Amino acid sequence: MKAIVHEGVSGIKGLRLREINDTSPGPGEVKIRIRAAGLNHRDLFLMDSRSQTDEPLIIGSDGAGVVDAVGEGVTELATGTEVIINPSLNWPITDEVPRHLAIVGGPSPGTFAEYITVPAHNALPKPRYLSWEEAGGLPLSALTAYRLLFTKGGLQSGQHVFIPGIGGGVATYAMMMARAAGATVTVSSRSEYKRNKALQHGAHYAVDSAGDWSAAWNGDRADLILDSIGPATFHKYWDIVKPNGRIVVFGASSGDHLTIPMRALFFPQINVLGSSMGSSEEFRAMLQFMESHQLRPIVDSTFPLQEAARAVARMQLGEQYGNIVLTVNE
């Protein structure tokens, strides 16, 4: 089968289109013929962290396709079933967070290939209203957004959510889900284009990342802030979060180390929480939420599998608004 393999050198230059041996599903597994696979920033971080001594790896955590074969003992899925892949391999129960997360696409083989074999319980029926491109880019970002908002963020209807750095998959899913849940949604970006796109897709307010945030929404402080940026913006949150508000951190694009003004944390009772990905329980709940509100993923662009390097380069430049998706087995 054809697959996008990372090998030999770190970064995007290590991507290769290869013919590799196919696999058959073992007991409890299913083999899926991939139709679409989505990119994530995790793919960039993974490629940058790899070296020439690492074994070749098929990257990609997101995907959707058709069950091609089932292993011994699999009764819940049949060949021909259209499925979406839950990339979280070892986290069944929400409250039982594993010490080390196992994720499709590193260290196990990923979705940037014509076929993938995964545990049967990680393949769920694809929502029928979604296209292949929409479903292929959905899993990891939407799962992360769902956990951020509802499990960790405790979002309630009528509350105010602030999402800095709109444009990537997690942020756009969080914006749509929060709006569907009845929240007021404010986003920020340095890009006027991305701010305007966010307003078109349901954000109530969109502010310049370098501007005066609080003035932009009439001083109504945020109940919940979703942070993926870190030091570059974190110092501004203390002025816009409500007493007893929540800041949920799921990334660190500007660095790992923060200086926190302790009195700004404990006097107003602010909760700072960490979150990443989500459980199998949350994945099912996320799909039900998406379907009940008929939410459609925002697809920024699509590329054929053999042009994966071009797709990754677009993500590396930060130009996208929504999901970047590879089409496979068209």
C-alpha positions in Angstrom: 0.0 0.0 0.0 1.0 3.7 -0.4 1.8 5.6 2.8 3.4 8.8 3.9 6.4 7.8 6.0 8.6 10.1 8.1 12.3 9.0 8.1 15.9 10.0 7.9 15.8 13.6 9.0 13.7 15.7 11.4 11.0 18.1 10.2 9.0 18.2 7.0 12.0 17.2 4.9 11.7 13.7 6.4 8.3 13.0 4.6 8.4 10.3 1.9 5.7 8.6 -0.2 6.5 4.9 0.1 5.1 1.5 -0.9 5.0 -0.6 2.3 3.7 -4.0 3.2 0.0 -4.2 4.0 -1.2 -5.7 7.3 -4.1 -8.0 8.3 -6.2 -7.4 11.4 -5.5 -9.5 14.4 -8.0 -10.6 17.1 -10.2 -7.6 18.1 -8.9 -5.4 15.3 -10.3 -4.0 12.1 -8.6 -3.0 8.9 -9.8 0.3 7.5 -9.5 1.6 3.9 -8.8 5.3 4.5 -10.9 7.8 2.6 -9.7 11.0 4.2 -7.1 11.9 6.9 -6.7 15.2 8.8 -3.6 17.1 9.8 -2.9 18.3 13.3 -0.2 20.4 14.9 0.8 17.3 16.7 2.1 16.0 13.4 4.5 19.0 13.2 5.7 18.5 16.7 6.3 14.8 16.2 8.3 15.3 13.0 10.4 18.0 14.6 11.2 15.7 17.5 12.3 12.8 15.4 15.9 12.1 14.2 17.7 10.1 11.6 18.1 7.2 14.1 14.4 6.7 14.6 12.5 4.0 12.8 10.3 5.0 9.8 6.8 6.0 11.0 3.5 6.5 9.1 2.3 9.8 10.6 -1.3 11.1 11.0 -3.8 10.7 13.9 -7.1 11.6 12.2 -8.9 9.6 9.7 -12.2 8.1 8.4 -12.9 5.3 6.0 -14.5 1.9 5.3 -14.0 -1.3 7.1 -12.1 -3.6 4.8 -11.6 -6.6 7.0 -12.3 -7.7 10.6 -10.3 -9.8 12.9 -11.3 -12.7 15.1 -13.9 -11.9 17.7 -15.1 -8.7 16.1 -18.9 -8.7 16.0 -19.8 -5.0 16.3 -18.5 -4.0 12.9 -18.9 -5.6 9.5 -16.9 -5.1 6.2 -18.3 -2.1 4.3 -19.2 -0.1 7.4 -18.2 3.6 7.2 -16.3 4.6 10.3 -14.4 7.4 11.9 -11.3 6.6 14.0 -10.8 7.6 17.6 -7.1 8.2 17.8 -6.9 7.8 21.6 -5.9 4.1 22.0 -5.6 3.5 25.7 -8.1 5.8 27.5 -11.5 4.2 27.8 -12.8 5.9 31.0 -12.9 9.7 31.3 -11.8 9.9 35.0 -9.0 7.3 34.6 -6.4 9.4 32.7 -3.5 7.1 31.6 0.0 7.9 32.7 1.2 7.7 29.1 -1.2 8.4 26.2 -1.0 6.1 23.2 -2.1 7.8 20.1 -2.6 6.7 16.5 0.3 8.1 14.4 3.0 7.9 16.9 4.2 5.5 18.1 1.7 3.3 16.3 1.3 3.6 12.5 -0.9 6.5 11.5 -3.6 7.5 9.0 -1.6 9.0 6.2 -1.9 5.7 4.3 -4.3 3.8 2.1 -5.0 1.4 5.0 -4.7 1.3 8.8 -5.4 -1.4 11.4 -6.8 -0.4 14.7 -8.6 -1.9 17.7 -12.3 -2.4 16.7 -13.5 -0.2 19.6 -11.5 2.7 18.1 -13.6 2.6 15.0 -17.1 4.2 15.4 -19.8 4.6 12.8 -19.3 7.8 10.7 -22.0 10.4 11.2 -23.9 10.0 7.9 -24.4 13.8 7.3 -20.7 14.4 7.1 -18.6 14.2 4.0 -15.4 12.1 4.0 -13.3 15.3 4.1 -15.3 16.6 7.1 -15.1 13.3 9.0 -11.5 12.7 8.2 -10.4 15.9 9.9 -12.7 15.7 12.8 -11.4 13.2 15.5 -8.4 14.6 17.5 -9.3 18.3 17.3 -13.0 17.9 18.0 -12.3 15.5 20.9 -9.8 17.9 22.4 -12.3 20.8 22.1 -15.1 18.8 23.6 -13.0 17.9 26.7 -11.8 21.5 27.0 -15.2 23.0 27.0 -17.4 20.5 28.9 -15.3 18.0 31.0 -12.6 20.4 32.2 -14.2 23.8 31.4 -17.7 23.0 32.8 -19.3 25.3 30.2 -22.9 26.3 30.8 -25.4 28.0 28.6 -25.2 31.8 29.0 -21.5 31.8 30.0 -18.8 33.7 28.1 -15.9 31.8 26.4 -12.7 33.4 25.1 -10.7 31.5 22.5 -7.4 33.2 21.6 -5.6 32.3 18.4 -8.6 31.3 16.3 -7.9 29.4 13.1 -6.6 25.9 14.0 -8.8 22.9 14.3 -9.3 22.8 18.1 -10.1 26.5 18.3 -12.7 26.4 15.5 -14.4 23.3 16.9 -14.5 24.9 20.3 -16.0 28.0 18.8 -18.8 26.0 17.1 -19.5 23.8 20.1 -19.6 26.7 22.6 -22.0 28.6 20.4 -24.2 25.5 20.0 -24.2 25.1 23.8 -25.6 28.6 24.2 -22.4 30.5 25.2 -21.2 33.9 24.2 -18.0 33.4 22.2 -15.1 35.8 21.7 -12.1 34.9 19.7 -8.8 36.6 18.8 -6.3 36.6 16.0 -3.6 38.7 14.5 -5.2 38.0 11.1 -8.2 40.2 10.0 -9.1 37.4 7.6 -9.4 34.8 10.4 -11.3 37.3 12.6 -13.8 37.8 9.8 -14.1 34.1 9.1 -14.8 33.5 12.8 -17.6 36.0 12.8 -19.1 34.3 9.7 -19.0 31.0 11.5 -20.8 32.2 14.7 -18.4 34.0 17.0 -20.0 37.0 18.7 -16.9 39.0 18.9 -13.5 38.8 17.2 -10.6 40.9 18.5 -7.0 41.7 17.4 -4.6 39.6 19.4 -2.5 42.8 20.0 -5.5 45.0 20.9 -7.5 45.8 24.0 -9.5 42.7 24.6 -11.7 43.8 27.4 -12.9 46.9 25.6 -13.9 44.9 22.6 -16.8 43.1 24.4 -17.9 45.9 26.7 -16.0 44.7 29.7 -18.0 41.5 30.1 -15.3 39.2 31.5 -14.9 35.6 30.4 -16.1 32.6 32.5 -13.8 30.3 30.5 -10.6 30.9 28.6 -9.1 28.2 26.3 -5.3 28.7 26.0 -3.0 27.1 23.5 -0.5 29.9 23.3 1.2 30.2 26.7 3.6 33.0 27.7 2.9 35.4 24.8 -0.7 36.0 25.9 -1.2 34.4 29.4 -0.3 37.5 31.3 -3.4 39.3 29.7 -5.9 36.7 31.0 -5.9 38.0 34.6 -7.6 41.2 33.4 -10.4 39.5 31.5 -11.3 36.4 33.5 -14.2 36.5 36.0 -13.8 35.7 39.6 -14.1 31.9 40.0 -13.4 31.6 36.3 -11.5 28.9 34.5 -8.4 28.9 32.3 -8.0 25.6 30.5 -4.5 25.1 28.9 -4.1 22.7 26.0 -1.0 23.9 24.2 2.1 26.1 24.5 2.9 27.5 21.0 4.9 30.4 22.5 6.9 28.4 25.0 6.6 26.3 28.2 7.5 28.6 31.0 5.2 31.1 32.7 5.4 33.7 35.5 2.1 33.7 37.4 1.1 36.6 39.6 -0.1 34.6 42.6 -2.5 37.2 44.1 -4.2 37.5 40.8 -4.7 33.7 41.0 -5.9 33.1 44.5 -7.8 36.3 45.5 -10.4 35.9 42.7 -10.3 32.1 43.0 -9.2 31.4 39.4 -8.9 27.8 38.3 -6.1 26.9 36.0 -6.5 23.5 34.5 -4.6 21.3 32.0 -6.2 19.2 29.2 -5.2 17.1 26.3 -7.1 14.9 23.9 -9.9 12.9 25.6 -11.3 9.4 26.5 -13.3 6.9 24.5 -16.4 8.0 26.5 -15.8 11.6 25.5 -15.3 10.7 21.9 -18.7 9.1 21.7 -20.2 12.0 23.6 -18.5 14.4 21.2 -19.9 12.6 18.1 -23.4 12.7 19.7 -23.1 16.4 20.4 -21.9 17.2 16.8 -24.7 15.1 15.3 -27.5 16.5 17.6 -26.5 20.1 16.6 -25.7 19.1 13.0 -22.3 20.8 13.3 -20.2 20.6 10.2 -16.4 20.8 10.5 -14.7 23.7 8.7 -12.4 22.4 6.0 -9.7 24.8 5.1 -8.2 22.8 2.1 -7.7 19.3 0.8 -4.7 17.7 -0.8 -4.2 14.2 -2.3 -2.1 11.8 -0.2 1.0 12.2 -2.4 1.0 15.9 -1.7 1.2 15.6 2.0 4.3 17.7 2.2 2.4 20.6 0.7 -0.4 20.2 3.2 2.0 20.1 6.1 3.8 23.2 4.8 0.5 25.1 4.8 -0.1 24.1 8.4 3.5 25.1 9.3 2.9 28.6 8.0 -0.2 28.9 10.1 -2.3 30.0 7.1 -5.2 27.6 7.6 -8.7 28.4 9.0 -10.1 25.0 9.9 -9.0 21.5 9.0 -6.4 20.6 6.4 -7.3 17.2 4.9 -5.6 14.5 2.8 -7.9 12.6 0.4 -7.1 8.9 0.0 -8.6 6.1 -2.1 -10.9 8.4 -4.0 
